[in-house]
Amino acid sequence: MNLRGKVVWVTGSSRGIGKAAVYRFAARGARVVVSARTKNDIDEIVGEINANGDSAIAIPCDVSRRSDVVALVANVRKTWGGVDILVNNAGIGIFKKIVQLEEEEWDAMMEVNLKSAFLCSQAVLPGMIERQTGHIINVVSVAGRQPFYSSGGYCASKYGMLGLTDVLRLENRKHGIKVTAVLPGATSTAIWGDAEVDHGAMMNAEDVANVIVSACETDDAAMIEEIVMRPQGGDL
């Protein structure tokens, strides 16, 4: 698929994998919607993309809030005519044993990691169904397939996201809509916070972004359902 002129919305695109992805999509000729909660961060990214002659707009959005999501999609529809590709990338990680995890921390991961993918997918699907084409990519993590120590809440949200991905695919394949799960292993981003991990043994955000964009450039007849990525030495 030629991405030139396609409208691509990447959630959580002020940093990490999302930030790397919007630069990569823009370089491939896509019109990119850059969204995150912090306006200054996304304004700076969009300024750089447009200064390079590519096309991007910045829309602040808390993707765990339906009102924000609906407003963003309406704004994009008015500006560019609808979202062709949605990348559900927004995510947070709080790494504690289940016995230590606060209820508010559990809720935050469910809202940002899982609920946001539901809200954003639900918001763009009517337009995709009407056009009988579209692509949703959910950035899940290998934590959606296997457990990790001190990651109970994070794994639960990602297992749920993978289940959501599978159902989205079942329900929307007949409309010509592709749904792909990308499961990166350990990736060097800010999600780790102050955790004592070896960033040098991890993949980088650009590695994952390149895979996401490549999945969107496959032939329309191809249905790539799941892509698992792991660092060369295996997960930490």
Short mmCIF file of the C-alpha atoms (twelve columns), coordinates in Angstrom:
data_MODEL
# 
_entry.id   MODEL 
# 
loop_
_atom_site.group_PDB 
_atom_site.id 
_atom_site.type_symbol 
_atom_site.label_atom_id 
_atom_site.label_alt_id 
_atom_site.label_comp_id 
_atom_site.label_asym_id 
_atom_site.label_seq_id 
_atom_site.Cartn_x 
_atom_site.Cartn_y 
_atom_site.Cartn_z 
_atom_site.pdbx_PDB_model_num 
ATOM 1   C CA . MET A 1   0.000   0.000   0.000  1 
ATOM 2   C CA . ASN A 2   1.209   3.477   -0.865 1 
ATOM 3   C CA . LEU A 3   0.888   5.589   2.285  1 
ATOM 4   C CA . ARG A 4   0.973   8.905   0.443  1 
ATOM 5   C CA . GLY A 5   -2.071  10.936  1.408  1 
ATOM 6   C CA . LYS A 6   -3.333  8.375   3.923  1 
ATOM 7   C CA . VAL A 7   -4.548  9.840   7.229  1 
ATOM 8   C CA . VAL A 8   -2.755  8.145   10.132 1 
ATOM 9   C CA . TRP A 9   -3.587  8.721   13.795 1 
ATOM 10  C CA . VAL A 10  -0.970  7.551   16.302 1 
ATOM 11  C CA . THR A 11  -2.024  7.769   19.947 1 
ATOM 12  C CA . GLY A 12  0.544   8.558   22.598 1 
ATOM 13  C CA . SER A 13  2.806   10.052  19.961 1 
ATOM 14  C CA . SER A 14  4.661   12.637  22.043 1 
ATOM 15  C CA . ARG A 15  7.438   10.185  22.929 1 
ATOM 16  C CA . GLY A 16  8.828   6.683   22.487 1 
ATOM 17  C CA . ILE A 17  7.409   4.348   19.859 1 
ATOM 18  C CA . GLY A 18  4.570   6.707   18.969 1 
ATOM 19  C CA . LYS A 19  6.893   9.638   18.341 1 
ATOM 20  C CA . ALA A 20  9.195   7.525   16.177 1 
ATOM 21  C CA . ALA A 21  6.176   6.233   14.251 1 
ATOM 22  C CA . VAL A 22  4.748   9.642   13.331 1 
ATOM 23  C CA . TYR A 23  8.081   10.758  11.887 1 
ATOM 24  C CA . ARG A 24  8.302   7.540   9.897  1 
ATOM 25  C CA . PHE A 25  4.720   7.747   8.596  1 
ATOM 26  C CA . ALA A 26  5.196   11.389  7.616  1 
ATOM 27  C CA . ALA A 27  8.386   10.551  5.733  1 
ATOM 28  C CA . ARG A 28  6.387   7.985   3.750  1 
ATOM 29  C CA . GLY A 29  3.935   10.676  2.628  1 
ATOM 30  C CA . ALA A 30  1.114   10.070  5.121  1 
ATOM 31  C CA . ARG A 31  -0.851  12.880  6.733  1 
ATOM 32  C CA . VAL A 32  -0.238  12.348  10.429 1 
ATOM 33  C CA . VAL A 33  -2.407  13.129  13.445 1 
ATOM 34  C CA . VAL A 34  -0.122  13.562  16.449 1 
ATOM 35  C CA . SER A 35  -1.956  13.260  19.765 1 
ATOM 36  C CA . ALA A 36  -1.068  13.164  23.443 1 
ATOM 37  C CA . ARG A 37  -2.177  14.946  26.581 1 
ATOM 38  C CA . THR A 38  0.659   17.500  26.545 1 
ATOM 39  C CA . LYS A 39  0.105   20.156  23.871 1 
ATOM 40  C CA . ASN A 40  3.614   21.627  23.873 1 
ATOM 41  C CA . ASP A 41  5.222   18.280  23.112 1 
ATOM 42  C CA . ILE A 42  3.016   17.490  20.120 1 
ATOM 43  C CA . ASP A 43  3.203   21.053  18.781 1 
ATOM 44  C CA . GLU A 44  6.986   20.746  18.640 1 
ATOM 45  C CA . ILE A 45  6.827   17.423  16.768 1 
ATOM 46  C CA . VAL A 46  4.289   18.717  14.260 1 
ATOM 47  C CA . GLY A 47  6.372   21.831  13.699 1 
ATOM 48  C CA . GLU A 48  9.386   19.710  12.795 1 
ATOM 49  C CA . ILE A 49  7.369   17.440  10.471 1 
ATOM 50  C CA . ASN A 50  5.764   20.331  8.609  1 
ATOM 51  C CA . ALA A 51  9.079   22.171  8.371  1 
ATOM 52  C CA . ASN A 52  10.406  19.151  6.453  1 
ATOM 53  C CA . GLY A 53  7.631   19.555  3.888  1 
ATOM 54  C CA . ASP A 54  5.526   16.705  5.267  1 
ATOM 55  C CA . SER A 55  2.015   16.990  6.700  1 
ATOM 56  C CA . ALA A 56  0.902   16.735  10.316 1 
ATOM 57  C CA . ILE A 57  -1.574  18.238  12.773 1 
ATOM 58  C CA . ALA A 58  -1.394  18.291  16.568 1 
ATOM 59  C CA . ILE A 59  -4.540  17.549  18.579 1 
ATOM 60  C CA . PRO A 60  -4.286  17.252  22.371 1 
ATOM 61  C CA . CYS A 61  -6.295  14.259  23.543 1 
ATOM 62  C CA . ASP A 62  -6.725  12.119  26.645 1 
ATOM 63  C CA . VAL A 63  -7.550  8.862   24.883 1 
ATOM 64  C CA . SER A 64  -9.093  7.397   28.040 1 
ATOM 65  C CA . ARG A 65  -11.911 9.983   27.765 1 
ATOM 66  C CA . ARG A 66  -14.655 9.404   25.207 1 
ATOM 67  C CA . SER A 67  -15.364 13.131  24.785 1 
ATOM 68  C CA . ASP A 68  -11.729 13.848  23.831 1 
ATOM 69  C CA . VAL A 69  -11.620 10.940  21.384 1 
ATOM 70  C CA . VAL A 70  -14.902 11.846  19.685 1 
ATOM 71  C CA . ALA A 71  -13.813 15.488  19.363 1 
ATOM 72  C CA . LEU A 72  -10.487 14.489  17.803 1 
ATOM 73  C CA . VAL A 73  -12.090 12.211  15.217 1 
ATOM 74  C CA . ALA A 74  -14.603 14.924  14.298 1 
ATOM 75  C CA . ASN A 75  -11.749 17.419  13.915 1 
ATOM 76  C CA . VAL A 76  -9.803  15.059  11.653 1 
ATOM 77  C CA . ARG A 77  -12.900 14.313  9.570  1 
ATOM 78  C CA . LYS A 78  -13.465 18.038  9.050  1 
ATOM 79  C CA . THR A 79  -9.798  18.655  8.182  1 
ATOM 80  C CA . TRP A 80  -8.804  15.585  6.154  1 
ATOM 81  C CA . GLY A 81  -11.930 13.465  5.703  1 
ATOM 82  C CA . GLY A 82  -11.395 10.612  8.158  1 
ATOM 83  C CA . VAL A 83  -8.814  8.261   9.654  1 
ATOM 84  C CA . ASP A 84  -7.417  5.573   7.332  1 
ATOM 85  C CA . ILE A 85  -4.960  4.047   9.805  1 
ATOM 86  C CA . LEU A 86  -5.206  4.050   13.604 1 
ATOM 87  C CA . VAL A 87  -2.221  3.068   15.732 1 
ATOM 88  C CA . ASN A 88  -3.307  2.430   19.320 1 
ATOM 89  C CA . ASN A 89  0.038   3.046   20.952 1 
ATOM 90  C CA . ALA A 90  -0.745  4.988   24.155 1 
ATOM 91  C CA . GLY A 91  0.373   3.059   27.203 1 
ATOM 92  C CA . ILE A 92  1.786   3.244   30.705 1 
ATOM 93  C CA . GLY A 93  3.515   0.716   32.914 1 
ATOM 94  C CA . ILE A 94  3.574   0.483   36.706 1 
ATOM 95  C CA . PHE A 95  5.746   -2.439  37.706 1 
ATOM 96  C CA . LYS A 96  4.879   -3.773  41.153 1 
ATOM 97  C CA . LYS A 97  3.899   -7.077  42.680 1 
ATOM 98  C CA . ILE A 98  0.130   -7.504  42.758 1 
ATOM 99  C CA . VAL A 99  0.125   -7.359  46.564 1 
ATOM 100 C CA . GLN A 100 1.769   -3.908  46.355 1 
ATOM 101 C CA . LEU A 101 -0.249  -2.439  43.466 1 
ATOM 102 C CA . GLU A 102 -2.631  0.367   44.378 1 
ATOM 103 C CA . GLU A 103 -6.174  0.279   43.010 1 
ATOM 104 C CA . GLU A 104 -5.618  3.655   41.346 1 
ATOM 105 C CA . GLU A 105 -2.536  2.300   39.587 1 
ATOM 106 C CA . TRP A 106 -4.471  -0.727  38.324 1 
ATOM 107 C CA . ASP A 107 -7.255  1.549   37.049 1 
ATOM 108 C CA . ALA A 108 -4.796  3.862   35.315 1 
ATOM 109 C CA . MET A 109 -3.239  1.014   33.318 1 
ATOM 110 C CA . MET A 110 -6.650  -0.356  32.334 1 
ATOM 111 C CA . GLU A 111 -7.798  3.073   31.170 1 
ATOM 112 C CA . VAL A 112 -4.699  4.085   29.230 1 
ATOM 113 C CA . ASN A 113 -3.624  0.697   27.880 1 
ATOM 114 C CA . LEU A 114 -6.967  -1.006  27.235 1 
ATOM 115 C CA . LYS A 115 -9.932  1.357   27.416 1 
ATOM 116 C CA . SER A 116 -8.227  3.844   25.092 1 
ATOM 117 C CA . ALA A 117 -7.835  1.192   22.378 1 
ATOM 118 C CA . PHE A 118 -11.557 0.418   22.674 1 
ATOM 119 C CA . LEU A 119 -12.610 4.084   22.536 1 
ATOM 120 C CA . CYS A 120 -10.341 5.044   19.649 1 
ATOM 121 C CA . SER A 121 -11.197 1.956   17.594 1 
ATOM 122 C CA . GLN A 122 -14.907 2.483   18.182 1 
ATOM 123 C CA . ALA A 123 -14.607 6.112   17.077 1 
ATOM 124 C CA . VAL A 124 -12.847 5.460   13.763 1 
ATOM 125 C CA . LEU A 125 -14.633 2.252   12.756 1 
ATOM 126 C CA . PRO A 126 -17.854 3.807   11.371 1 
ATOM 127 C CA . GLY A 127 -15.844 5.787   8.819  1 
ATOM 128 C CA . MET A 128 -13.713 2.793   7.913  1 
ATOM 129 C CA . ILE A 129 -16.803 0.601   7.515  1 
ATOM 130 C CA . GLU A 130 -18.431 3.218   5.305  1 
ATOM 131 C CA . ARG A 131 -15.333 3.336   3.071  1 
ATOM 132 C CA . GLN A 132 -14.866 -0.462  3.307  1 
ATOM 133 C CA . THR A 133 -11.185 -0.047  4.050  1 
ATOM 134 C CA . GLY A 134 -8.904  0.783   6.961  1 
ATOM 135 C CA . HIS A 135 -6.209  -0.555  9.248  1 
ATOM 136 C CA . ILE A 136 -6.024  -0.651  13.042 1 
ATOM 137 C CA . ILE A 137 -2.694  -1.498  14.644 1 
ATOM 138 C CA . ASN A 138 -2.606  -2.229  18.368 1 
ATOM 139 C CA . VAL A 139 0.804   -1.952  20.017 1 
ATOM 140 C CA . VAL A 140 0.331   -4.685  22.597 1 
ATOM 141 C CA . SER A 141 3.718   -5.921  23.975 1 
ATOM 142 C CA . VAL A 142 4.860   -9.481  24.527 1 
ATOM 143 C CA . ALA A 143 3.356   -8.954  27.989 1 
ATOM 144 C CA . GLY A 144 0.051   -9.668  26.257 1 
ATOM 145 C CA . ARG A 145 1.128   -13.272 25.685 1 
ATOM 146 C CA . GLN A 146 3.341   -14.129 28.672 1 
ATOM 147 C CA . PRO A 147 3.581   -13.131 32.337 1 
ATOM 148 C CA . PHE A 148 6.387   -11.067 33.792 1 
ATOM 149 C CA . TYR A 149 7.311   -10.669 37.436 1 
ATOM 150 C CA . SER A 150 6.012   -7.479  39.110 1 
ATOM 151 C CA . SER A 151 3.830   -6.767  36.063 1 
ATOM 152 C CA . GLY A 152 0.410   -8.088  37.059 1 
ATOM 153 C CA . GLY A 153 -1.579  -4.981  36.183 1 
ATOM 154 C CA . TYR A 154 0.423   -4.286  33.044 1 
ATOM 155 C CA . CYS A 155 0.090   -7.873  31.794 1 
ATOM 156 C CA . ALA A 156 -3.642  -7.910  32.545 1 
ATOM 157 C CA . SER A 157 -4.178  -4.766  30.470 1 
ATOM 158 C CA . LYS A 158 -2.115  -6.145  27.593 1 
ATOM 159 C CA . TYR A 159 -3.760  -9.594  27.646 1 
ATOM 160 C CA . GLY A 160 -7.042  -7.715  27.398 1 
ATOM 161 C CA . MET A 161 -5.754  -5.585  24.539 1 
ATOM 162 C CA . LEU A 162 -4.752  -8.686  22.595 1 
ATOM 163 C CA . GLY A 163 -8.223  -10.171 23.094 1 
ATOM 164 C CA . LEU A 164 -9.777  -6.915  21.921 1 
ATOM 165 C CA . THR A 165 -7.551  -7.032  18.832 1 
ATOM 166 C CA . ASP A 166 -8.691  -10.539 17.946 1 
ATOM 167 C CA . VAL A 167 -12.368 -9.615  18.222 1 
ATOM 168 C CA . LEU A 168 -11.918 -6.404  16.230 1 
ATOM 169 C CA . ARG A 169 -10.396 -8.505  13.459 1 
ATOM 170 C CA . LEU A 170 -13.251 -11.031 13.500 1 
ATOM 171 C CA . GLU A 171 -15.915 -8.356  13.398 1 
ATOM 172 C CA . ASN A 172 -14.385 -6.125  10.740 1 
ATOM 173 C CA . ARG A 173 -12.523 -8.340  8.279  1 
ATOM 174 C CA . LYS A 174 -15.683 -8.473  6.101  1 
ATOM 175 C CA . HIS A 175 -15.513 -4.686  5.754  1 
ATOM 176 C CA . GLY A 176 -12.017 -4.760  4.289  1 
ATOM 177 C CA . ILE A 177 -10.501 -3.528  7.562  1 
ATOM 178 C CA . LYS A 178 -7.217  -5.023  8.692  1 
ATOM 179 C CA . VAL A 179 -6.398  -5.357  12.393 1 
ATOM 180 C CA . THR A 180 -2.833  -6.128  13.436 1 
ATOM 181 C CA . ALA A 181 -1.271  -6.734  16.845 1 
ATOM 182 C CA . VAL A 182 2.354   -5.690  17.251 1 
ATOM 183 C CA . LEU A 183 3.983   -7.304  20.279 1 
ATOM 184 C CA . PRO A 184 7.347   -5.671  20.988 1 
ATOM 185 C CA . GLY A 185 9.675   -7.148  23.530 1 
ATOM 186 C CA . ALA A 186 11.806  -4.949  25.784 1 
ATOM 187 C CA . THR A 187 12.132  -1.534  24.133 1 
ATOM 188 C CA . SER A 188 14.125  1.406   25.441 1 
ATOM 189 C CA . THR A 189 11.498  4.078   26.166 1 
ATOM 190 C CA . ALA A 190 10.369  6.204   29.099 1 
ATOM 191 C CA . ILE A 191 7.807   3.577   30.152 1 
ATOM 192 C CA . TRP A 192 10.475  1.963   32.348 1 
ATOM 193 C CA . GLY A 193 10.754  5.055   34.548 1 
ATOM 194 C CA . ASP A 194 13.356  4.507   37.276 1 
ATOM 195 C CA . ALA A 195 13.333  0.718   36.998 1 
ATOM 196 C CA . GLU A 196 16.788  -0.861  37.053 1 
ATOM 197 C CA . VAL A 197 16.930  -2.374  33.561 1 
ATOM 198 C CA . ASP A 198 19.638  -2.655  30.917 1 
ATOM 199 C CA . HIS A 199 18.548  -0.266  28.167 1 
ATOM 200 C CA . GLY A 200 21.545  -1.318  26.114 1 
ATOM 201 C CA . ALA A 201 20.087  -4.819  25.718 1 
ATOM 202 C CA . MET A 202 16.758  -3.503  24.436 1 
ATOM 203 C CA . MET A 203 15.390  -2.647  21.023 1 
ATOM 204 C CA . ASN A 204 14.905  1.038   20.278 1 
ATOM 205 C CA . ALA A 205 11.685  2.847   19.435 1 
ATOM 206 C CA . GLU A 206 12.689  3.271   15.795 1 
ATOM 207 C CA . ASP A 207 12.925  -0.521  15.369 1 
ATOM 208 C CA . VAL A 208 9.294   -0.908  16.417 1 
ATOM 209 C CA . ALA A 209 8.139   2.117   14.423 1 
ATOM 210 C CA . ASN A 210 9.677   0.687   11.255 1 
ATOM 211 C CA . VAL A 211 7.766   -2.571  11.733 1 
ATOM 212 C CA . ILE A 212 4.485   -0.718  12.309 1 
ATOM 213 C CA . VAL A 213 4.882   1.326   9.135  1 
ATOM 214 C CA . SER A 214 5.974   -1.699  7.101  1 
ATOM 215 C CA . ALA A 215 2.844   -3.581  8.235  1 
ATOM 216 C CA . CYS A 216 0.756   -0.736  6.821  1 
ATOM 217 C CA . GLU A 217 2.562   -0.887  3.479  1 
ATOM 218 C CA . THR A 218 1.737   -4.523  2.779  1 
ATOM 219 C CA . ASP A 219 -0.576  -5.385  -0.093 1 
ATOM 220 C CA . ASP A 220 -4.296  -4.840  0.597  1 
ATOM 221 C CA . ALA A 221 -4.959  -8.568  0.192  1 
ATOM 222 C CA . ALA A 222 -2.518  -9.460  2.975  1 
ATOM 223 C CA . MET A 223 -3.780  -9.808  6.533  1 
ATOM 224 C CA . ILE A 224 -0.877  -9.641  8.962  1 
ATOM 225 C CA . GLU A 225 -2.553  -10.600 12.208 1 
ATOM 226 C CA . GLU A 226 0.298   -10.556 14.691 1 
ATOM 227 C CA . ILE A 227 3.940   -9.458  14.733 1 
ATOM 228 C CA . VAL A 228 6.153   -10.463 17.653 1 
ATOM 229 C CA . MET A 229 9.429   -8.595  18.138 1 
ATOM 230 C CA . ARG A 230 12.174  -9.510  20.588 1 
ATOM 231 C CA . PRO A 231 15.573  -8.045  21.391 1 
ATOM 232 C CA . GLN A 232 18.468  -10.009 20.000 1 
ATOM 233 C CA . GLY A 233 19.301  -11.451 23.414 1 
ATOM 234 C CA . GLY A 234 15.678  -12.219 24.340 1 
ATOM 235 C CA . ASP A 235 13.464  -10.381 26.810 1 
ATOM 236 C CA . LEU A 236 14.857  -9.055  30.056 1 
# 
